[in-house]
Amino acid sequence: MRIVVLGAGRVGESVAESLVSENNDITVIDPDPQRLRWLEERLDLRGVAGNGILPEVMERAGMRDADMLVACATRDETNLVACKIAHDRFGVPSTVARLRSSEFAEGDPLLGPEGFAVQHVICPEESIVGYIQKLIDYPEALQVLEFGRGRAHLVAVRVVPGSALADGSIADFRRRFPDAPMRVVAIYRKEAEVGCTADTRIRVGDEVFLLAEKGKLRDVLKAVHGGDQPVRRIMMAGGGNVGSRLAQRLSGQVEIKLIERDARRCEFLATQLPGEVLILQGDGTDEELQADENVARMDLFLALTSDDEDNILSSMLAKRLGARRVVSLINRRAYADLIQGSTIDIAISPAQTVIGELLAHVRRGDVVAVHSLRRGAAEALEGVARGDARTSRLVGRTIEQIETALPRGVQVGAIVRGEEPRMQVLMPTHDLVIETDDHLVLFIPSKRQVREVERMFQVSATFF
């Protein structure tokens, strides 16, 4: 696809990097020529310096031949105007806008063809809040992703001493916990993927990706970790867009202490957030402040400021002072790779949380959901099997036949069949036959394999 990306900031850079790795033709527009030169040297793309909402700049960027515009500049106004001009002046068929404001939602008439012509909305702040909400709902997980309209969940867990998975095989776990059905799709040991079969033995420290039905997920996590400790007390550092949205959503459900450095921001938060949220003016990296506010009693400490270094320091401090679990928001990918799984339990990359939303609009075939895993190295994909046994590579085939045809290491994690209220989540067995309109959830260990997997979901030209 020919894709124009407006904005070379952290989100724009991550979007461009992900799309370039899949052999798309990418052009990035940004006012900063030095930033563009740096991107051109590092990635196989073209940079165009200038104001991205000017038709002359869009013309130089090849907007007339573009299949998609991804507008992820800093300001909402810039992204809205860019989508409108791209649609009306250049006839770009698909437009995606990064919008921070909660006033704009996908499907709003104001974003329709007669309005700003935005087909899809991406809001990084809302994506992060939703991501953290799932970690609170399932506190023993490192990552929780939804598929099949929320009926199937892909979960990453780290195996700890005493876990039912530790020093046993996948088959052993299934025999011990028949009421906790799940499918292990990947195991990582010291950053290297381990072959995943029923006889594979799992060790302490392994990162395990498993798929389970939503209604059974809590039973699976209890079986894996030997218990379930709900989150009741949270301390968060940073009262920006992410912190305030999360506090608003969680108020009344858990006890919240929010630390914000800026006095004027504290005053604003006091007018916007419910009274049960305790707002503290101070520095999240202040050891005395954390100790005075009993961070040791916290089930979860969240570092959500815009400063990576502050987030890392405050999280490490909270962990040392006794917080049960710490999560840090990290913009720089190199930092996230370094600290994930160390003193800091979970590092969240804002850019990576939105990549999946974008990729679902770029994918070929009938792909309805995409999630980026392991900082973009791997992927989980949900596609729909269309056609019949004559026109489809999936329909009428068994799981054994399909996995033989898939690239090495790609695993079918679950099949979602039917519509509500009779929707079923099926764990794959070798003789299970795929039917028309089944949703298949697959784990893809390498992005290089994505195109081949997508072709499996494309029907032949004889299908109407």
Helices and strands as residue ranges (DSSP letters): E 2-6, H 10-20, E 25-30, H 33-42, E 46-49, H 55-60, G 63-65, E 68-71, H 76-90, E 94-98, G 109-111, E 120-122, H 124-137, E 143-147, E 152-158, E 168-169, H 170-176, E 183-189, E 192-194, E 201-202, E 207-213, H 214-225, E 233-237, H 241-250, E 255-260, H 263-272, E 278-281, H 287-292, G 295-297, E 300-303, H 308-320, E 326-329, H 333-339, E 346-348, H 350-362, E 367-373, E 378-384, H 399-405, E 411-417, E 424-426, E 439-444, G 447-449, H 450-456
